[in-house]
């Protein structure tokens, strides 16, 4: 029981600790690990369109009043999250949002908000629902595409 409480504390504190670090970390701690298979990528369709649509509705109702999309899309998003496991972004959202009542949403609500965030960042939808299990999300690496620039 003590071990489970410690692990929960580590999972909750990890995003905040990672954010305050001033030295570049090696990718070994944040690279998703799987059993010999290449890590799954957010570019391989890890959420459904239905989830993203539900996430959009929730975002417009709960998040848009505090967050403009530009703060978590495009270059800002790529700099902060590319190469990290999807579990880090999910835990960040789950432990720090909404700002006035962090952690107050159901896991499924955080899941559909995450799906919408992936969609806003031009990551393709797939046919499988996004898990809210942090161990499963840890196996998915956040990969992003740059917007095509017009000549």
N, C-alpha and C positions, 0 to 999 in steps of 0.2 A: 504494500500500500504506500509506504514511504517512497519507494522507487517510482511508482506511478505518479505521485504528487510532484516529485522532482522533475520527471520527464515533462509533465504538463507545464511546470514553471519554465523549463528550458524552452519549450516550444512557444510559449507566450512571449518570453523575453527576447528570443533570438532576433526577430525583426528590428526591435528597438536597439539592441546591441549592435547589430550589423550596420545600422544607419549612423551610429555615432562613431564608428571606427574611422580614423583618419588615414590609416595605412591601407594600401590596396591589399585585398585578401587574395589568396590563391584560389583557383577555381575548384580545388579538391573538396572543400567544405560545401560548396553550393551546387556542384555538379550532380545531377540526379544519377543515382546508382541503380543498375538493374543487374540481373544475373547473366552477365556476358552479352546480353542483347544491347544494341545501340539505344540510347535514351529516346523516348518518345518526344516529339516536338509539338509545340502549339500550332505549327504550320501543317500538322497532319490531320486537323479536324477533330478536336477533343471536346467539342460542345455541339449542341444542336441549335438550329435557327429558332426553335420554339423557346429554348432556354434564354437565348439572347433577346427575344421579343419580350419575354416576361421580365428580364433584367432591365430592359429599356423602360418599361412601365414603372418598375420599382425605382430606378434611377431618377426618372422625371419627378416622381412623387416624394422621394426621400433625400436625394443627393444633389440634384441640380441647383438647389438654392444656395449651397455652399461651394460646390465644385463646378467650375467650367470644364468642359470636355478637354480643352487644351492642356489642362494641368495633368492629365493622365492619358494622353495620347501623343503620337508623333515622337519627335526627338526627345522630349522630356521622359516619356515612357521608355523609349529604347535605351537611353543612357542609364536609367535606374534599374531596369529589369531584365534586359537581354542577357541570356546565358544562365539565369538563375532558375531554380526549380519553381514550378507554379505554386507549390505549397507555401513558399515565402510570401508571395503576393496575397494568396488566400488568407494566411495567418495575419498578415499586416491589416487587411481589410477587417477581418473578424475581431481582432483585438483592439483596433483603434477607431473603427467607424461604427455608427455615426458618431461624430465628434461630441455631441451632447449626451450620448448614451452608448458608449462602445460595447460591442458584443451583444447588443439587445435583439438582434435579428436572428431568425432561425438559420441553421446551417444551409438549408436549401435556398434561402433568400440571398445569402452571401454567394452561393454557387451560381445563381442566375445573374447576379450583378457582375461576377467574374466573367461569365460567358459574354455578357454585353460589353464588358471592357475589352475582351479579346476581339470581339467583332468590331468595335470602334477602332482597334489597332490593325485592322485589315487581316486578321487571322481567319482562315477559312472555317466554316461550320462543317460538321461531320454528321454521322448518323448515331453516335453514341453520346448518351448524357454524360456531362461532366460530373465526376465524383466529388464529394465533399470530404472524402477520407484523405487526411493529410499525407498518409503513407503512400497512397496512390498518386496524389498530386505531386509528390516529391519525385516521382519517376518521369515527370513531364518537364522538359526544359522549355523555358520561354525563348522562342526564336521570333524575331520580327523582320519585317520587310520594310525597306525604305520606299517612300512614295516615289513614283516615277516622276521625274522632273521634265517639264516641257522645254524644248529647245528655244 
